[in-house]
Amino acid sequence: MTEIAIVAALPQHAEAFLDVLVASFEAYRETLVPQSGVFRESVATIHDKLVAGGGFFAMDGDIIAGVVLYQFKDDSLYLGRLGVLPDYRKQGIAKMLISAVEQVAIKRQLPQIELGVRLVLESNQKLFKSLGYVITEEHCHEGYSETTWYTMVKRL
């Protein structure tokens, strides 16, 4: 692995962004219940999210190793659709992408970053907790009566 560079993902990069995002979630396609919304994304929806907010690529030379989206909310920045390709996991790339989003919020003088994380994805919760995010709300997906995901927030 060469040095990872974090670069802005532009709307015209939506197809490449989607390809990496789907590939990074592929292991969850049959196991995550309900299925991740990643598999309902399209080039058009990713394009629109990049226009409305923004995103970043983690680049290993010419290879996109990971991606993240963000969107602006009233008083916070929403971090969403974070994905790192399996061959690049456990190398700090997710932390680099999260840090890039945090820098956007700081530059915009937003007081917090918010995200959603699945209850069953304990390793994701652990990662975000290690970076200062705390669980603030419990939610259940439509059609479910028990908690399936959390809102996590980091105050800046």
matplotlib code that plots the C-alpha trace (Angstrom):
import matplotlib.pyplot as plt

x = [0.0, 1.3, 0.4, -3.4, -4.5, -7.9, -9.5, -12.8, -15.4, -17.1, -20.6, -19.0, -17.4, -20.7, -20.3, -16.9, -18.1, -21.1, -18.9, -16.6, -19.5, -21.4, -18.2, -17.4, -20.9, -21.1, -20.4, -23.5, -25.9, -27.4, -26.7, -27.8, -31.5, -33.1, -30.8, -28.6, -29.9, -26.5, -28.0, -30.8, -28.4, -27.9, -25.4, -28.2, -28.7, -25.0, -24.6, -27.4, -25.9, -22.5, -24.2, -26.2, -23.3, -20.1, -17.8, -14.3, -12.3, -9.4, -6.9, -4.2, -2.5, -5.1, -7.3, -10.2, -9.8, -12.7, -15.5, -17.7, -20.6, -21.7, -24.8, -25.5, -28.3, -29.6, -27.0, -24.9, -23.1, -24.4, -21.8, -23.2, -22.3, -18.8, -17.3, -13.8, -12.9, -12.2, -8.5, -8.0, -9.7, -7.9, -5.4, -6.9, -8.6, -12.1, -10.6, -9.0, -12.3, -14.1, -11.5, -11.9, -15.7, -15.0, -12.7, -15.6, -17.8, -15.1, -14.5, -18.3, -18.4, -21.0, -21.3, -21.7, -21.5, -24.3, -24.4, -26.5, -25.0, -26.6, -27.1, -25.5, -22.4, -20.6, -17.2, -18.5, -20.0, -16.6, -14.8, -17.0, -16.9, -13.1, -13.3, -15.6, -19.1, -21.8, -25.1, -27.9, -31.0, -32.2, -34.4, -36.1, -36.5, -40.0, -41.7, -39.5, -40.5, -37.0, -34.0, -32.1, -29.9, -28.5, -27.9, -24.4, -23.2, -19.8, -19.8, -17.1]
y = [0.0, 3.5, 6.5, 7.1, 10.5, 11.9, 13.8, 15.4, 13.3, 15.5, 14.8, 13.6, 10.8, 9.3, 6.1, 5.3, 6.3, 4.0, 1.1, 1.3, 1.8, -1.2, -3.4, -2.3, -3.4, -6.6, -8.9, -7.5, -8.0, -11.2, -10.9, -7.3, -7.2, -5.1, -4.8, -1.8, 1.2, 1.2, -1.4, 1.0, 3.8, 4.6, 6.8, 9.5, 9.4, 9.5, 12.3, 14.2, 13.6, 14.8, 18.0, 18.6, 18.0, 16.3, 13.4, 12.1, 9.3, 7.6, 7.0, 4.4, 5.7, 5.2, 2.9, 4.2, 2.3, 4.0, 6.6, 8.8, 11.1, 14.1, 16.3, 19.6, 19.7, 22.7, 22.7, 19.7, 17.8, 14.3, 11.7, 8.9, 6.1, 5.4, 2.4, 0.9, -2.0, -5.2, -5.3, -1.9, -2.4, -2.1, 0.4, 3.6, 4.6, 4.9, 7.2, 9.3, 9.7, 10.6, 13.2, 14.8, 15.1, 16.5, 19.2, 20.2, 20.7, 22.6, 24.9, 25.6, 26.2, 23.5, 22.4, 18.6, 15.7, 13.1, 9.6, 6.4, 3.0, -0.4, -2.1, -5.3, -3.6, -3.4, -2.9, 0.3, 1.5, 0.8, 2.8, 5.8, 5.7, 5.6, 8.9, 10.6, 9.8, 8.9, 7.2, 9.7, 7.9, 4.5, 3.8, 0.9, 0.5, 0.5, -2.8, -3.6, -3.2, -3.4, -1.2, -1.8, 1.4, 4.2, 7.9, 8.8, 12.4, 14.1, 17.6, 19.7]
z = [0.0, -0.9, 1.1, 1.2, -0.1, 0.8, -2.1, -2.8, -4.7, -7.3, -8.7, -12.0, -10.0, -8.8, -10.8, -9.4, -5.9, -6.1, -7.4, -4.4, -1.9, -3.1, -3.2, 0.4, 1.6, -0.5, 2.5, 4.2, 1.2, 2.5, 6.2, 7.2, 8.1, 6.9, 3.9, 3.7, 1.8, 0.0, -2.4, -3.4, -4.3, -8.0, -9.9, -9.8, -6.1, -5.3, -7.8, -6.0, -2.6, -3.8, -5.2, -2.0, 0.4, -0.6, -0.2, -0.2, -1.8, 0.0, -2.9, -2.9, -6.1, -8.8, -6.7, -4.7, -1.3, 0.5, 0.3, 2.5, 1.9, 4.0, 4.0, 5.7, 8.3, 10.2, 12.9, 12.1, 9.4, 8.6, 7.9, 5.8, 3.4, 4.7, 3.0, 2.8, 0.4, 2.3, 1.3, 2.8, 6.2, 9.5, 8.1, 9.4, 6.2, 7.8, 10.4, 7.7, 5.9, 9.1, 9.9, 6.5, 7.1, 10.6, 9.1, 6.8, 9.9, 11.7, 8.7, 8.5, 12.3, 12.8, 16.4, 15.8, 13.4, 13.3, 11.8, 11.9, 12.7, 12.8, 16.1, 14.8, 13.4, 16.7, 15.2, 13.5, 16.8, 18.5, 15.8, 16.2, 20.0, 19.9, 17.9, 20.4, 19.0, 21.5, 21.0, 21.4, 20.0, 19.3, 16.2, 14.5, 10.8, 9.4, 10.2, 13.1, 16.8, 18.4, 18.0, 14.7, 14.5, 16.6, 16.0, 17.1, 17.6, 18.1, 19.5, 18.0]

ax = plt.figure().add_subplot(projection="3d")
ax.plot(x, y, z, "-o")
ax.set_aspect("equal")
plt.show()
